[in-house]
């Protein structure tokens, strides 16, 4: 373990500044004097999992609409860009994020516009309909990737009946039903300072203080939120996904196959899950698919949500065979019984540290890591503790997590002509 600890010491630990503003908004920041650019993001701890039943896609619609708020003869997003700042919006299942990045002095000029943008939704019905058409095209582009469609189908089955069943973009067949009133209601309910965080990567304390002064102006008004955990969503609209899976199949012996596991996961297990997924992608999947034969494409993904993770493995097979599922079950069982030897663990630890260093070296990615840790786990310090958690990772932790997978009933799906 000494070699790994020595390797980890090469990386400067992230010093995270945390505070709570008078309006209730959280501030989570990294001060980095040599940062090539600065980032100021507004994060909301609500996302597509808070879409009302039959209104899946509401959060995604709001993400599209807010940057279109008018500013003079343009929109607020265009005004930010003209000032030299770039806006990157994102909707996840448990968060919405609007990340602004620019040279520090330009960021301070543009950030008040971001706060104003998030404070009030100011668009008309015609603009909503135009954005819905753009969203439809965006969703169609996603559906044209059959591995994405298969992963989405599996994840929906794993979380069927819950608020996490649908993807952040929503469903194609509910998009037409969304209205401006739906977006306004979501905005009123969730865009409150008490439900938000300023996530920043800036060069100095003076820049951070200026940003917090601006963020303090956001309304602290509290609105009673309907509990999303008890939302009962409609059955999975399989008919909206199957055509996109069947369409690429050009041979009667061809099929898309997938298997998925839903596992409860605490914040402290993130590093173990990262290591397990890395091992599965690098060692297990190539070995298994090499034995299966004609695997034309495959994808292995871990989608974390608040309190759980969906692991999905999908592949396009020709010919169709149930061999991959048997081989994967055997590989997981072996891992659950034996774990991993120290030489393999040292390699995994080194790779995890390198990936963490790359992801936190870039200011925008660093801010995203902080935001995800806050929104999903309420523990942004996980980002600064990641290296220590990697250093203490051992094969027994991998073995126990694999054991939990073998005791979890997976969902398996095969789609043929």
C-alpha positions in Angstrom: 0.0 0.0 0.0 3.0 2.3 0.5 3.6 2.8 -3.2 0.0 3.9 -3.7 0.1 6.3 -0.8 3.3 7.8 -2.3 1.7 8.1 -5.7 -1.3 9.8 -4.2 0.9 12.4 -2.5 1.9 13.7 -6.0 -1.5 15.3 -6.2 -2.3 18.4 -4.2 -5.4 17.9 -2.1 -8.4 20.0 -3.0 -9.1 22.7 -0.3 -12.9 23.0 -0.4 -14.5 26.1 1.1 -18.0 25.7 2.3 -20.4 28.1 3.8 -24.2 28.8 4.0 -25.5 32.2 2.9 -28.2 34.1 4.8 -30.8 33.1 2.2 -30.0 29.4 2.8 -28.0 28.8 -0.4 -24.9 26.5 0.0 -21.6 27.7 -1.2 -19.0 25.1 -2.2 -15.8 26.3 -3.8 -12.2 25.5 -4.6 -9.7 28.3 -4.5 -7.1 27.7 -7.2 -4.7 30.6 -7.9 -3.3 29.1 -11.1 -6.7 28.2 -12.6 -6.8 28.8 -16.4 -10.4 30.1 -16.1 -13.0 30.5 -13.4 -16.3 28.7 -12.9 -19.5 29.8 -11.1 -22.4 27.4 -11.2 -25.9 27.4 -9.8 -27.0 23.9 -8.9 -30.5 22.9 -7.9 -31.0 19.7 -5.9 -34.0 18.7 -8.0 -34.1 17.2 -11.4 -36.0 14.8 -13.7 -36.9 12.6 -10.7 -39.0 15.5 -9.6 -41.0 15.5 -12.9 -44.7 15.0 -12.1 -46.2 11.7 -13.3 -47.4 12.0 -17.0 -45.2 15.1 -17.2 -41.8 13.4 -17.6 -39.4 15.9 -19.2 -40.5 19.0 -17.3 -37.1 19.6 -15.8 -35.5 19.2 -19.2 -37.9 21.7 -20.7 -37.1 24.2 -18.0 -33.4 23.8 -18.6 -34.1 24.7 -22.3 -36.3 27.7 -21.4 -34.4 29.6 -18.7 -31.4 30.6 -20.9 -33.9 32.0 -23.4 -35.2 34.7 -21.0 -35.1 38.0 -22.9 -32.3 40.5 -22.4 -32.7 43.6 -24.5 -33.1 42.5 -28.1 -31.4 39.1 -27.4 -31.5 36.4 -24.7 -29.7 36.2 -21.4 -27.5 33.4 -22.8 -26.5 35.3 -25.9 -25.7 38.4 -23.6 -23.4 36.2 -21.5 -21.6 34.9 -24.5 -21.2 38.4 -25.9 -19.5 39.3 -22.5 -17.1 36.4 -23.0 -18.7 33.8 -20.6 -20.0 30.4 -21.7 -23.1 28.8 -20.1 -23.3 25.0 -19.9 -26.8 23.8 -18.7 -27.4 20.2 -17.6 -30.3 18.2 -16.2 -29.7 15.0 -14.2 -32.2 12.8 -12.3 -31.4 14.5 -9.0 -30.1 17.9 -10.1 -30.1 20.8 -12.5 -27.0 22.8 -13.1 -26.2 26.0 -14.9 -22.4 26.4 -15.1 -20.8 29.6 -16.2 -17.1 29.8 -17.0 -14.9 32.7 -18.1 -11.9 34.7 -17.2 -12.5 35.8 -13.5 -13.2 39.5 -14.2 -15.7 38.6 -17.0 -17.3 35.9 -14.8 -18.1 38.6 -12.2 -19.8 40.7 -14.8 -21.8 37.7 -16.2 -22.8 36.0 -12.9 -25.5 38.5 -12.0 -27.2 37.6 -15.2 -27.1 33.9 -14.3 -28.7 34.7 -10.9 -31.4 36.8 -12.6 -32.0 34.1 -15.2 -32.5 31.5 -12.4 -34.8 33.8 -10.4 -37.6 34.1 -12.9 -38.9 32.2 -16.0 -39.8 34.8 -18.6 -40.7 33.2 -21.9 -43.9 32.9 -23.9 -45.9 30.0 -25.2 -44.5 30.3 -28.8 -41.0 29.9 -27.4 -42.0 26.8 -25.4 -43.4 25.1 -28.6 -40.2 25.9 -30.5 -38.0 24.4 -27.7 -40.2 21.4 -27.5 -39.5 20.7 -31.2 -35.8 21.1 -30.5 -36.1 18.7 -27.6 -37.9 16.2 -29.8 -35.0 16.2 -32.3 -32.5 15.9 -29.4 -34.4 12.9 -28.1 -34.7 11.3 -31.5 -30.9 11.6 -31.9 -30.4 9.8 -28.6 -32.9 7.1 -29.5 -31.1 6.4 -32.8 -28.2 5.0 -30.6 -29.6 1.5 -29.9 -27.2 0.9 -27.0 -28.6 4.1 -25.4 -32.1 2.9 -26.0 -31.4 -0.6 -24.6 -29.7 1.0 -21.5 -32.7 3.3 -21.0 -35.1 0.3 -21.3 -33.1 -1.7 -18.7 -32.8 1.3 -16.3 -36.5 2.0 -16.6 -37.3 -1.7 -15.8 -34.9 -1.5 -12.8 -36.7 1.5 -11.4 -40.2 0.8 -12.8 -42.9 2.6 -10.9 -40.5 5.1 -9.3 -39.4 8.6 -10.1 -36.1 7.4 -11.4 -37.6 5.2 -14.1 -37.4 7.7 -16.9 -34.3 9.4 -18.4 -33.5 13.0 -17.7 -34.7 14.0 -21.2 -38.2 12.5 -20.5 -40.2 10.3 -22.9 -41.0 11.1 -26.5 -44.7 10.4 -25.9 -45.1 12.8 -23.0 -43.2 15.7 -24.6 -46.2 17.0 -26.5 -48.2 17.3 -23.2 -45.7 19.7 -21.5 -46.8 23.3 -21.1 -45.5 26.6 -20.0 -47.5 26.3 -16.8 -45.7 22.9 -16.1 -42.3 24.6 -16.4 -43.4 27.5 -14.2 -44.7 25.3 -11.5 -41.5 23.3 -11.5 -39.5 26.5 -11.3 -41.6 27.9 -8.4 -41.4 24.7 -6.5 -37.7 23.9 -6.8 -35.7 27.0 -7.6 -35.4 28.3 -4.0 -32.2 29.3 -2.3 -32.7 26.6 0.3 -32.6 24.0 -2.5 -29.6 25.4 -4.3 -25.8 25.7 -4.2 -23.2 28.0 -5.7 -20.4 25.7 -6.9 -17.3 27.7 -7.9 -13.7 27.2 -8.9 -12.0 30.6 -8.6 -8.5 32.0 -8.2 -8.9 33.8 -4.9 -11.1 34.6 -1.9 -11.9 38.1 -3.3 -13.6 36.6 -6.4 -15.5 34.1 -4.2 -16.7 36.8 -1.9 -18.0 38.9 -4.8 -19.8 35.8 -6.2 -21.4 35.1 -2.8 -22.6 38.7 -2.5 -24.4 38.3 -5.8 -25.8 34.8 -4.9 -27.1 36.2 -1.6 -29.7 38.2 -3.6 -31.5 35.0 -4.7 -34.9 34.6 -3.0 -35.0 32.4 0.1 -38.8 31.9 -0.3 -39.8 28.4 0.7 -42.5 26.5 -1.2 -43.8 23.2 0.1 -42.5 20.5 -2.2 -44.5 17.4 -3.0 -42.4 14.3 -1.9 -41.0 12.7 -5.0 -40.1 9.4 -3.3 -43.8 8.4 -3.2 -44.6 9.4 -6.8 -46.2 6.6 -8.7 -45.2 6.9 -12.4 -47.0 5.2 -15.2 -45.8 1.9 -16.7 -42.8 2.1 -18.9 -43.8 3.1 -22.5 -41.9 0.3 -24.1 -43.5 1.0 -27.5 -41.5 4.3 -27.7 -38.2 2.4 -27.4 -38.6 -0.9 -29.2 -38.8 0.5 -32.8 -35.3 2.1 -32.2 -34.0 -1.3 -31.1 -35.5 -3.4 -33.8 -34.7 -1.0 -36.7 -30.9 -1.7 -36.7 -31.3 -5.5 -36.7 -30.7 -6.6 -40.3 -30.4 -10.4 -39.7 -32.8 -12.9 -38.2 -30.1 -14.2 -35.9 -29.2 -10.8 -34.6 -30.4 -9.3 -31.3 -29.8 -6.7 -28.6 -29.3 -8.2 -25.2 -28.9 -6.5 -21.9 -28.7 -7.2 -18.1 -29.0 -4.7 -15.3 -28.7 -4.6 -11.5 -30.1 -2.0 -9.1 -27.9 -1.7 -6.0 -28.4 0.5 -3.0 -25.2 2.5 -2.5 -23.9 4.9 0.1 -21.5 7.8 -0.6 -18.6 5.9 1.1 -18.9 3.1 -1.5 -18.3 5.3 -4.5 -14.7 4.5 -4.9 -15.4 0.8 -4.6 -18.0 1.0 -7.3 -15.6 3.0 -9.5 -13.0 0.3 -9.1 -15.4 -2.5 -9.7 -16.7 -0.9 -12.9 -13.1 -0.3 -14.1 -12.2 -3.9 -13.5 -15.4 -5.1 -15.3 -14.7 -3.0 -18.3 -11.0 -3.7 -18.7 -10.8 -7.3 -17.7 -14.1 -9.1 -17.5 -16.0 -7.7 -20.5 -13.3 -8.3 -23.1 -12.7 -11.8 -21.8 -16.4 -12.8 -21.9 -17.2 -11.1 -25.2 -14.1 -12.7 -26.7 -15.5 -16.1 -25.8 -19.0 -15.3 -27.0 -17.8 -14.4 -30.5 -19.6 -12.0 -32.8 -20.4 -9.2 -30.4 -20.7 -6.2 -32.7 -20.9 -3.5 -29.9 -21.4 -3.3 -26.2 -21.6 -0.8 -23.3 -21.3 -1.1 -19.6 -22.6 1.8 -17.6 -23.1 2.7 -13.9 -25.8 5.4 -13.5 -25.9 6.7 -9.9 -29.0 8.3 -8.4 -29.6 9.4 -4.9 -29.1 6.4 -2.7 -28.6 3.8 -5.5 -26.9 2.9 -8.7 -28.1 1.2 -11.8 -25.5 -1.0 -13.5 -26.5 -1.8 -17.1 -24.6 -4.0 -19.6 -25.9 -4.1 -23.2 -24.6 -5.7 -26.3 -25.5 -6.3 -30.0 -25.1 -10.0 -30.7 -24.9 -12.1 -33.8 -25.8 -14.8 -33.5 -28.2 -14.6 -30.6 -27.1 -16.6 -27.6 -27.7 -16.7 -23.9 -24.0 -17.5 -23.3 -23.0 -13.9 -22.2 -25.5 -13.9 -19.3 -24.2 -17.3 -18.0 -20.6 -16.1 -18.3 -21.2 -12.8 -16.5 -23.0 -14.6 -13.7 -20.1 -17.0 -13.3 -17.5 -14.1 -13.4 -19.4 -12.1 -10.7 -19.7 -15.3 -8.6 -15.9 -15.9 -8.9 -15.2 -12.3 -8.0 -17.6 -12.5 -5.0 -15.8 -15.6 -3.7 -12.1 -14.6 -4.4 -11.9 -10.8 -4.7 -8.9 -9.4 -6.4 -5.2 -9.9 -5.7 -3.1 -7.0 -4.5 -1.2 -6.6 -7.8 -4.5 -6.0 -9.6 -5.7 -3.7 -6.8 -2.6 -1.6 -7.0 -3.1 -1.2 -10.8 -6.8 -0.1 -10.2 -5.8 2.3 -7.5 -3.3 4.0 -9.7 -5.8 4.3 -12.6 -8.4 5.7 -10.3 -6.0 8.3 -9.0 -5.0 9.4 -12.5 -8.7 9.7 -13.6 -9.4 11.7 -10.5 -6.5 14.0 -11.2 -7.6 14.6 -14.8 -11.2 15.2 -13.8 -10.4 17.7 -11.1 -7.6 19.5 -12.9 -10.1 21.0 -15.4 -12.1 23.8 -13.5 -15.4 22.9 -15.2 -15.1 19.2 -14.5 -13.9 19.9 -10.9 -17.0 22.0 -10.3 -19.2 19.2 -11.8 -17.6 16.7 -9.4 -18.4 19.0 -6.5 -21.9 19.5 -7.7 -22.6 15.8 -8.2 -21.2 15.0 -4.7 -23.5 17.7 -3.2 -26.6 16.8 -5.1 -26.5 13.1 -4.9 -24.8 12.6 -1.5 -24.8 15.9 0.3 -21.1 15.4 0.8 -19.0 17.6 -1.4 -15.9 16.8 0.7 -16.0 13.3 -1.0 -14.1 15.0 -3.9 -11.3 16.1 -1.6 -11.2 12.8 0.2 -11.2 10.7 -2.9 -7.4 10.1 -2.9 -7.5 8.9 0.7 -10.4 6.6 -0.1 -8.5 5.1 -3.1 -5.5 4.6 -0.9 -7.5 2.5 1.6 -9.3 0.5 -1.1 -8.6 -3.3 -0.9 -9.7 -6.5 -2.6 -12.1 -7.4 0.2 -14.2 -4.3 -0.6 -14.5 -5.4 -4.2 -15.4 -8.9 -3.1 -18.2 -7.7 -0.8 -19.7 -5.4 -3.5 -19.5 -8.3 -6.1 -21.2 -10.5 -3.5 -24.1 -8.0 -3.2 -24.5 -8.1 -7.0 -24.7 -11.9 -7.0 -27.4 -11.6 -4.4 -29.4 -9.0 -6.3 -31.9 -10.3 -8.9 -30.9 -8.7 -12.2 -33.3 -7.9 -15.0 -32.4 -9.4 -18.4 -33.9 -8.3 -21.7 -33.5 -9.6 -25.3 -34.9 -7.7 -28.3 -35.2 -9.6 -31.6 -37.1 -9.0 -34.8 
